[in-house]
Amino acid sequence: MVLCEFYNKTIPCCFFTCPIVLLCFLDIYYGISLQYIGVTVRDALNQAMDEELERDERVFLLGEEVAQYDGAYKVSRGLWKKYGDKRIIDTPITEMGFAGIAVGAAMNVKLHHVPKLSHHILFQAGLRPICEFMTFNFSMQAIDQVINSAAKTYYMSAGRQSVPIVFRGPNGASAGVAAQHSQCFAAWYGHCPGLKVVSPWSAEDARGLLKSAIRDDNPVVFLENELMYGVPFEMSEESQSKDFLIPIGKAKIERQGNHITVVSHSRMVSLCLDAAAVLAKEGIECEVINMRTIRPLDAEAIETSVMKTNHLITVEGGWPQFGVGGEILARIMEGPAFNYLDAPAVRVTGVDIPMPYAKILEDNSVPQIKDIIFSVKKTLNA
């Protein structure tokens, strides 16, 4: 392995080929945080959890390596030292088990009188757990708890029993981890009524949406992205306030444009903005929408943009069949914006195969900037 010196640390030269991976490596293994550039997504998530743990004593975090190890990706760095074993809890490697514990802890069961006993039995939890999956691929082990125990309880109890819980962790393709660790679960969980599904892109998204998710009385699936953890973003003073919240279910226009609407979520927003910058040099102005939330979907924001631009493409890292983009296109076709389209709407997605391990194949299995540019020009017949 070729090594070099950077910040007086020895690191593999290959990491310099990908700035995002380099930032992640420096932050995780050497604690070098390039804070002068901005606030990283990792730090934004950490701040949000810290503030909510401080604000509400019912909030606690559990998951694999979240406590003494500071989290597999250092998102929970420092929280165990500050809040202790009772609120930052390391679990065994058993997702079904600790997800079930978290769901049960979120339920608030009232005082009950048990016949034939001379006293009342009280079982009351009513906590607000943050359940971390080291990767959402592992949430498949716990999907019965997420769907049947968390998502459906409020409905099945006729509104008597809420389940205020956040399931969070990295989602989607990373780098070099192959088929079993590279899936996007946005469409999986977005399919299920009873859940709210959030997919942040920037540090501002991560901070504001996680705080809203923790305060929400419904189960929230919070889909982060491993490759975004070390990416810094400029944040305003307002967005770093302890009272800063981003409402769940509201998209954000990241770039104004009038030729075509480009809708995306999570890391793909970065690629869309990069593609829009290239296209702008050729006179094509893209309106880039950061979905922020998968469920509930902000269809109104997308419809309003399509009515202005008359063209639409969606970009996602997940598979094409029954995906997020397919749902957006269906909503547009069924709604008032359909009559405003001047060309068929187009999806840009991951390839419909399990993720390969070889890097060249991996790169060709997820959307790239050139794919977005090609789809925009094809849609506009440019």
RODO-2510 file (C-alpha; in nm, 4 decimals, decimal comma):
residues 382
     n   res          X          Y          Z
     1     m     0,0000     0,0000     0,0000
     2     v     0,1369     0,3425    -0,0941
     3     l     0,1436     0,5787     0,2035
     4     c     0,1969     0,9523     0,2336
     5     e     0,2009     1,2253     0,4957
     6     f    -0,0988     1,4540     0,5473
     7     y    -0,1528     1,6686     0,8588
     8     n     0,1546     1,4809     0,9930
     9     k    -0,0380     1,1530     0,9672
    10     t     0,0400     0,8521     0,7506
    11     i    -0,2534     0,7568     0,5294
    12     p    -0,3012     0,5559     0,2080
    13     c    -0,2542     0,7679    -0,1056
    14     c    -0,5582     0,6091    -0,2674
    15     f    -0,7829     0,8058    -0,0293
    16     f    -0,6839     1,1306    -0,2032
    17     t    -0,8742     1,0166    -0,5130
    18     c    -1,2020     1,0635    -0,3247
    19     p    -1,2277     1,3767    -0,1055
    20     i    -1,5349     1,2446     0,0761
    21     v    -1,3606     0,9212     0,1744
    22     l    -1,0518     1,1211     0,2789
    23     l    -1,2585     1,3447     0,5076
    24     c    -1,4278     1,0409     0,6618
    25     f    -1,0911     0,8671     0,7178
    26     l    -0,9301     1,1693     0,8824
    27     d    -1,2294     1,2357     1,1057
    28     i    -1,2828     0,8752     1,2186
    29     y    -0,9295     0,7480     1,2656
    30     y    -0,7303     1,0608     1,3536
    31     g    -0,9918     1,2984     1,4887
    32     i    -0,8889     1,5646     1,2370
    33     s    -1,2029     1,7701     1,1786
    34     l    -1,1840     2,0412     0,9137
    35     q    -1,4222     2,2629     1,1095
    36     y    -1,3022     2,5844     0,9478
    37     i    -1,4729     2,4691     0,6269
    38     g    -1,8041     2,4193     0,8038
    39     v    -1,9961     2,1667     1,0107
    40     t    -1,9800     1,8048     0,9021
    41     v    -2,2936     1,5939     0,8783
    42     r    -2,1463     1,3713     1,1518
    43     d    -2,1073     1,6654     1,3905
    44     a    -2,4547     1,7968     1,3064
    45     l    -2,6078     1,4611     1,4002
    46     n    -2,3993     1,4469     1,7167
    47     q    -2,5064     1,7971     1,8190
    48     a    -2,8719     1,7177     1,7547
    49     m    -2,8635     1,4068     1,9735
    50     d    -2,6653     1,5843     2,2457
    51     e    -2,9130     1,8704     2,2627
    52     e    -3,2163     1,6420     2,2670
    53     l    -3,0623     1,4156     2,5348
    54     e    -3,0012     1,7269     2,7432
    55     r    -3,3455     1,8697     2,6737
    56     d    -3,5541     1,5590     2,7513
    57     e    -3,4473     1,2974     3,0061
    58     r    -3,6715     1,0401     2,8331
    59     v    -3,4417     1,0360     2,5288
    60     f    -3,1770     0,7643     2,5151
    61     l    -2,9554     0,6029     2,2506
    62     l    -2,8903     0,2334     2,2041
    63     g    -2,7154     0,0252     1,9412
    64     e    -2,3957    -0,1588     1,8599
    65     e    -2,0794     0,0252     1,9726
    66     v    -2,2629     0,3545     2,0317
    67     a    -2,1265     0,4040     2,3848
    68     q    -1,7673     0,3262     2,4801
    69     y    -1,6484     0,3107     2,1170
    70     d    -1,8262     0,6411     2,0320
    71     g    -2,0151     0,4746     1,7470
    72     a    -1,8894     0,2828     1,4449
    73     y    -1,8821     0,6122     1,2508
    74     k    -1,8194     0,8333     1,5571
    75     v    -2,1632     0,9923     1,5307
    76     s    -2,2195     0,9415     1,9053
    77     r    -1,8717     1,0641     1,9984
    78     g    -1,8580     1,1913     2,3579
    79     l    -2,2187     1,1117     2,4476
    80     w    -2,1431     0,8110     2,6684
    81     k    -1,8919     1,0076     2,8729
    82     k    -2,1460     1,2845     2,9194
    83     y    -2,4652     1,0848     2,9846
    84     g    -2,3429     0,7484     3,1118
    85     d    -2,4535     0,3870     3,0781
    86     k    -2,8229     0,4433     3,1448
    87     r    -2,8782     0,6688     2,8447
    88     i    -2,6088     0,5608     2,5963
    89     i    -2,6334     0,1837     2,5774
    90     d    -2,4093    -0,0638     2,3981
    91     t    -2,6050    -0,3661     2,2780
    92     p    -2,5128    -0,7153     2,1631
    93     i    -2,5098    -0,7853     1,7890
    94     t    -2,8803    -0,8718     1,7775
    95     e    -3,0849    -0,6178     1,5843
    96     m    -3,4161    -0,7956     1,6400
    97     g    -3,3489    -0,7929     2,0134
    98     f    -3,2440    -0,4346     2,0744
    99     a    -3,4963    -0,2942     1,8232
   100     g    -3,7677    -0,4773     2,0183
   101     i    -3,6353    -0,3384     2,3467
   102     a    -3,6418     0,0114     2,1978
   103     v    -3,9997    -0,0238     2,0705
   104     g    -4,1165    -0,1544     2,4070
   105     a    -3,9421     0,1302     2,5871
   106     a    -4,1259     0,3814     2,3675
   107     m    -4,4670     0,2491     2,4634
   108     n    -4,6463     0,4203     2,7494
   109     v    -4,8750     0,1681     2,9162
   110     k    -5,1188     0,3114     3,1685
   111     l    -5,1972     0,1949     3,5203
   112     h    -5,3935    -0,1310     3,5209
   113     h    -5,5877    -0,3135     3,7921
   114     v    -5,5301    -0,6889     3,7776
   115     p    -5,8268    -0,9007     3,9014
   116     k    -5,7653    -1,1268     4,2042
   117     l    -5,4751    -0,9063     4,3140
   118     s    -5,5113    -0,6579     4,5948
   119     h    -5,2900    -0,3989     4,4277
   120     h    -5,2428    -0,2271     4,0968
   121     i    -4,9776    -0,3331     3,8487
   122     l    -4,7954    -0,0442     3,6890
   123     f    -4,5909    -0,0852     3,3741
   124     q    -4,4898     0,2475     3,2346
   125     a    -4,2050     0,3184     2,9956
   126     g    -4,2956     0,6137     2,7753
   127     l    -3,9363     0,6836     2,6750
   128     r    -3,8093     0,8268     2,3457
   129     p    -3,5452     0,5862     2,2132
   130     i    -3,2974     0,6500     1,9350
   131     c    -3,2213     0,3063     1,7942
   132     e    -2,9043     0,3020     1,5831
   133     f    -2,8443     0,0377     1,3194
   134     m    -2,4751     0,0189     1,2286
   135     t    -2,6086     0,0070     0,8734
   136     f    -2,9687    -0,0115     0,7574
   137     n    -2,8829    -0,3348     0,5812
   138     f    -2,8845    -0,4856     0,9311
   139     s    -3,2334    -0,3477     0,9923
   140     m    -3,3595    -0,6384     0,7825
   141     q    -3,2940    -0,8485     1,0928
   142     a    -3,5321    -0,6220     1,2847
   143     i    -3,7862    -0,5334     1,0176
   144     d    -4,0681    -0,7119     1,2029
   145     q    -4,0121    -0,4806     1,5006
   146     v    -3,9922    -0,1717     1,2786
   147     i    -4,3048    -0,2489     1,0750
   148     n    -4,5326    -0,4688     1,2865
   149     s    -4,4430    -0,3427     1,6339
   150     a    -4,3597     0,0251     1,5748
   151     a    -4,5407     0,1380     1,2591
   152     k    -4,8770    -0,0327     1,3156
   153     t    -4,9321     0,0063     1,6894
   154     y    -5,0878     0,3534     1,6812
   155     y    -5,3468     0,2380     1,4273
   156     m    -5,4137    -0,0982     1,5917
   157     s    -5,4621     0,0679     1,9317
   158     a    -5,7167     0,3121     1,7855
   159     g    -5,4833     0,6025     1,8597
   160     r    -5,4317     0,5137     2,2257
   161     q    -5,0691     0,4026     2,1982
   162     s    -4,8073     0,6087     2,0189
   163     v    -4,4530     0,4830     1,9578
   164     p    -4,2122     0,7810     1,9612
   165     i    -3,8937     0,6174     1,8360
   166     v    -3,6201     0,7015     1,5849
   167     f    -3,4469     0,4269     1,3876
   168     r    -3,1314     0,5818     1,2459
   169     g    -2,8057     0,4829     1,0752
   170     p    -2,6274     0,4843     0,7381
   171     n    -2,8308     0,3836     0,4338
   172     g    -2,7551     0,3185     0,0678
   173     a    -2,4365     0,2447    -0,1187
   174     s    -2,1045     0,3199     0,0494
   175     a    -1,7754     0,2170    -0,1117
   176     g    -1,6371    -0,1324    -0,1594
   177     v    -1,8780    -0,3162     0,0696
   178     a    -2,0571    -0,5183    -0,1997
   179     a    -2,4121    -0,6462    -0,2348
   180     q    -2,5194    -0,7156     0,1229
   181     h    -2,4150    -0,3762     0,2591
   182     s    -2,5096    -0,1364    -0,0230
   183     q    -2,8884    -0,1233    -0,0363
   184     c    -3,1088     0,1846    -0,0206
   185     f    -3,4090     0,1325     0,2066
   186     a    -3,5942     0,4536     0,1206
   187     a    -3,8512     0,2727    -0,0938
   188     w    -3,8717    -0,0256     0,1471
   189     y    -3,9764     0,1840     0,4462
   190     g    -4,1437     0,4565     0,2430
   191     h    -4,3946     0,1915     0,1344
   192     c    -4,5267     0,1387     0,4887
   193     p    -4,8074     0,3465     0,6449
   194     g    -4,7421     0,4364     1,0056
   195     l    -4,3797     0,5341     0,9497
   196     k    -4,2249     0,8681     0,8742
   197     v    -3,9140     0,8302     0,6581
   198     v    -3,6464     1,0997     0,6478
   199     s    -3,3424     1,1159     0,4181
   200     p    -3,1215     1,4204     0,4911
   201     w    -2,8494     1,5550     0,2644
   202     s    -2,6701     1,8487     0,4303
   203     a    -2,5550     1,9190     0,7847
   204     e    -2,8514     2,1533     0,8231
   205     d    -3,0877     1,8770     0,7117
   206     a    -2,9278     1,6284     0,9488
   207     r    -2,9447     1,8579     1,2500
   208     g    -3,2913     2,0043     1,2001
   209     l    -3,4600     1,6849     1,0871
   210     l    -3,3080     1,4614     1,3568
   211     k    -3,4257     1,6996     1,6303
   212     s    -3,7744     1,6978     1,4760
   213     a    -3,7674     1,3180     1,4478
   214     i    -3,6742     1,2742     1,8146
   215     r    -3,9578     1,5048     1,9220
   216     d    -4,2127     1,3380     1,6929
   217     d    -4,4680     1,1053     1,8519
   218     n    -4,4548     0,8691     1,5532
   219     p    -4,1872     0,6129     1,4607
   220     v    -3,9351     0,7771     1,2287
   221     v    -3,6880     0,5959     1,0022
   222     f    -3,3910     0,8294     0,9649
   223     l    -3,1765     0,7329     0,6650
   224     e    -2,8265     0,8793     0,6751
   225     n    -2,5427     0,8148     0,4303
   226     e    -2,1985     0,6919     0,5297
   227     l    -2,0193     0,8858     0,2558
   228     m    -2,1775     1,2116     0,3740
   229     y    -2,0688     1,1873     0,7387
   230     g    -1,7366     1,3668     0,6861
   231     v    -1,8650     1,6244     0,4373
   232     p    -1,8667     1,9819     0,5760
   233     f    -2,1411     2,2351     0,5081
   234     e    -2,1686     2,6018     0,5934
   235     m    -2,4376     2,6546     0,8561
   236     s    -2,6038     2,9766     0,9637
   237     e    -2,6305     3,0838     1,3277
   238     e    -3,0035     3,0154     1,3109
   239     s    -2,9522     2,6543     1,2014
   240     q    -2,7109     2,5970     1,4925
   241     s    -2,9608     2,7209     1,7494
   242     k    -3,0942     2,4674     2,0007
   243     d    -3,4461     2,5610     1,8893
   244     f    -3,3785     2,4980     1,5192
   245     l    -3,6142     2,2403     1,3690
   246     i    -3,6911     2,1394     1,0112
   247     p    -4,0486     2,0198     0,9667
   248     i    -4,0795     1,6605     0,8496
   249     g    -4,2539     1,6408     0,5128
   250     k    -4,1174     1,9601     0,3563
   251     a    -3,8766     1,9583     0,0624
   252     k    -3,6236     2,2335    -0,0103
   253     i    -3,5235     2,3946    -0,3385
   254     e    -3,1430     2,3878    -0,3307
   255     r    -3,0978     2,5606    -0,6685
   256     q    -3,3465     2,7709    -0,8630
   257     g    -3,3968     2,7037    -1,2328
   258     n    -3,6570     2,7296    -1,5051
   259     h    -3,5718     2,4625    -1,7640
   260     i    -3,6086     2,1331    -1,5777
   261     t    -3,6897     2,0048    -1,2284
   262     v    -3,4404     1,7595    -1,0777
   263     v    -3,5649     1,5814    -0,7635
   264     s    -3,3358     1,3809    -0,5372
   265     h    -3,2542     1,2901    -0,1777
   266     s    -2,9515     1,2132     0,0385
   267     r    -2,6071     1,1998    -0,1291
   268     m    -2,7538     1,2168    -0,4794
   269     v    -2,8429     1,5822    -0,4152
   270     s    -2,4686     1,6596    -0,4310
   271     l    -2,4412     1,4948    -0,7715
   272     c    -2,7489     1,6804    -0,8964
   273     l    -2,6038     2,0152    -0,7906
   274     d    -2,2718     1,9313    -0,9572
   275     a    -2,4530     1,8321    -1,2759
   276     a    -2,6611     2,1514    -1,2611
   277     a    -2,3430     2,3600    -1,2350
   278     v    -2,2039     2,1946    -1,5503
   279     l    -2,5313     2,2347    -1,7385
   280     a    -2,5581     2,6014    -1,6381
   281     k    -2,2432     2,6704    -1,8408
   282     e    -2,4340     2,5433    -2,1423
   283     g    -2,7357     2,7622    -2,0723
   284     i    -2,9500     2,4942    -1,9074
   285     e    -3,0872     2,5980    -1,5681
   286     c    -3,1943     2,3093    -1,3446
   287     e    -3,4172     2,3505    -1,0423
   288     v    -3,2775     2,1045    -0,7878
   289     i    -3,5158     1,9854    -0,5164
   290     n    -3,3836     1,8162    -0,2035
   291     m    -3,6696     1,5928    -0,0893
   292     r    -3,5490     1,5692     0,2719
   293     t    -3,8478     1,3468     0,3535
   294     i    -3,9554     1,0318     0,1692
   295     r    -4,2752     0,9803     0,3667
   296     p    -4,4770     1,1986     0,3832
   297     l    -4,3763     1,3072     0,0330
   298     d    -4,3883     1,6803    -0,0404
   299     a    -4,5711     1,6352    -0,3701
   300     e    -4,6864     1,9971    -0,3692
   301     a    -4,3298     2,1326    -0,3904
   302     i    -4,2497     1,9033    -0,6825
   303     e    -4,5747     1,9835    -0,8641
   304     t    -4,5181     2,3582    -0,8254
   305     s    -4,1696     2,3265    -0,9728
   306     v    -4,2842     2,1082    -1,2633
   307     m    -4,5568     2,3595    -1,3475
   308     k    -4,2782     2,6175    -1,3803
   309     t    -4,0147     2,4153    -1,5667
   310     n    -4,2394     2,1763    -1,7645
   311     h    -3,9804     1,8973    -1,7346
   312     l    -3,8891     1,6454    -1,4643
   313     i    -3,6216     1,3913    -1,3808
   314     t    -3,5698     1,2085    -1,0520
   315     v    -3,2353     1,0839    -0,9223
   316     e    -3,1846     0,8135    -0,6572
   317     g    -2,9231     0,5574    -0,5624
   318     g    -3,1737     0,2764    -0,5102
   319     w    -3,3031     0,0197    -0,7553
   320     p    -3,5501     0,1307    -1,0239
   321     q    -3,8395    -0,1094    -0,9720
   322     f    -4,1039     0,0272    -0,7306
   323     g    -3,8580     0,2983    -0,6258
   324     v    -3,8881     0,6532    -0,4924
   325     g    -3,8609     0,8005    -0,8423
   326     g    -4,1384     0,5745    -0,9666
   327     e    -4,3685     0,7046    -0,6924
   328     i    -4,2889     1,0666    -0,7769
   329     l    -4,3580     1,0098    -1,1459
   330     a    -4,6889     0,8403    -1,0617
   331     r    -4,7920     1,1335    -0,8395
   332     i    -4,7144     1,3787    -1,1196
   333     m    -4,9069     1,1729    -1,3735
   334     e    -5,2086     1,1501    -1,1439
   335     g    -5,2003     1,5154    -1,0368
   336     p    -5,2486     1,8619    -1,1842
   337     a    -4,8851     1,8987    -1,2965
   338     f    -4,9162     1,6264    -1,5616
   339     n    -5,0707     1,8638    -1,8155
   340     y    -4,7725     2,0967    -1,7774
   341     l    -4,5128     1,8413    -1,8901
   342     d    -4,3596     1,9055    -2,2319
   343     a    -4,1726     1,5723    -2,2334
   344     p    -4,1968     1,2383    -2,0527
   345     a    -4,0580     1,2427    -1,6987
   346     v    -3,7398     1,0356    -1,6571
   347     r    -3,5820     0,8373    -1,3710
   348     v    -3,2093     0,8107    -1,3020
   349     t    -3,1505     0,5210    -1,0612
   350     g    -2,9089     0,2564    -0,9507
   351     v    -2,8731    -0,0413    -1,1834
   352     d    -3,1157    -0,3286    -1,1250
   353     i    -2,8540    -0,5711    -0,9915
   354     p    -2,6973    -0,6558    -0,6527
   355     m    -2,4063    -0,4199    -0,5899
   356     p    -2,0781    -0,5575    -0,7352
   357     y    -1,7595    -0,5482    -0,5279
   358     a    -1,5172    -0,4428    -0,8056
   359     k    -1,4818    -0,0640    -0,8037
   360     i    -1,5268    -0,0124    -1,1777
   361     l    -1,8468    -0,2169    -1,1687
   362     e    -1,9626    -0,0411    -0,8522
   363     d    -1,9140     0,2995    -1,0166
   364     n    -2,1274     0,1875    -1,3085
   365     s    -2,4018     0,0577    -1,0779
   366     v    -2,4918     0,3897    -0,9151
   367     p    -2,5812     0,7229    -1,0788
   368     q    -2,2911     0,9455    -1,1782
   369     i    -2,2873     1,3129    -1,2744
   370     k    -2,2570     1,2206    -1,6416
   371     d    -2,5745     1,0103    -1,6180
   372     i    -2,7708     1,3052    -1,4800
   373     i    -2,6358     1,5389    -1,7491
   374     f    -2,7231     1,2869    -2,0200
   375     s    -3,0804     1,2444    -1,8893
   376     v    -3,1369     1,6196    -1,8616
   377     k    -3,0198     1,6809    -2,2192
   378     k    -3,2247     1,3904    -2,3482
   379     t    -3,5371     1,5154    -2,1738
   380     l    -3,4874     1,8674    -2,3061
   381     n    -3,3828     1,7366    -2,6482
   382     a    -3,0772     1,9575    -2,6072
***
